[in-house]
Amino acid sequence: MTDDSPWTNRIVVCSLLLTCLLLLVVAAPGNSGQAGQAPQAVEGNGKSAEPNHAVRQLLLERYRILKDVVAHLKWMAEQGREDTTSLGDFTVAMFHAEADLADTPAERLDVYNRLVESLKNYEQRVARMAAAGRVGEVEVSKAKILVLDARIELERQKQVQPSAK
C-alpha cells in the first residue's frame, strides 16, 4: 500500500474529522468546569438544582456520539488501522460524558473506575504496538499520562465519596 492509496487518505480524513469532533466536545459550553462534575442549573433562589430535561438530553446525545466514535475507532484498531491518539482522547471524553450523566457520586465513582481500567488496557495495547515498531515512545508516554490523569480523577471522586474504597 502506498501513501497515496484510498485507504490512507480515508484514514487521514477520518482522523482529522474525529480530532475536530473531539475539539468541539472539549470546547463546548459547559465543559469549562472540572471534568466529571455534573452540570448544575441554578434556581431563582440561588440554590443549585438538577440539570433540566433539555440539558440532560444534550448530555445524553453527546455521550451517545462519543460512544459511537469510540466503537468505530476500536473497530479500526481491530482492522489494523488504529489511530492511537484519537482512541485515547475519545475514550476519555466518552467516560467524562458518562460521568456528567451520573446522578450520584457512587455512579460517578463507578464511571471513573471503569475509565482507569479501560485506559490501563489502552496503555498495554499501545506498549505492544511500540514493541512491534508500529508507534513511537511518545504515544506510549501519552497513554501513561492518560492513565495517570484518570487515576487522579478517580482519587478526587473518592474524596467526594469517602466511604468508597
Secondary structure, DSSP 8 states (H G I E B T S, - for coil): --TTSHHHHHHHHHHHHHHHHHHHHHHSTT-SS-TT----EE-TTS-EE---HHHHHHHHHHHHHHHHHHHHHHHHHHTT---HHHHHHHHHHHHHHHHHH-SSHHHHHHHHHHHHHHHHHHHHHHHHHHHTTSS-HHHHHHHHHHHHHHHHHHHHHHHHSTT--
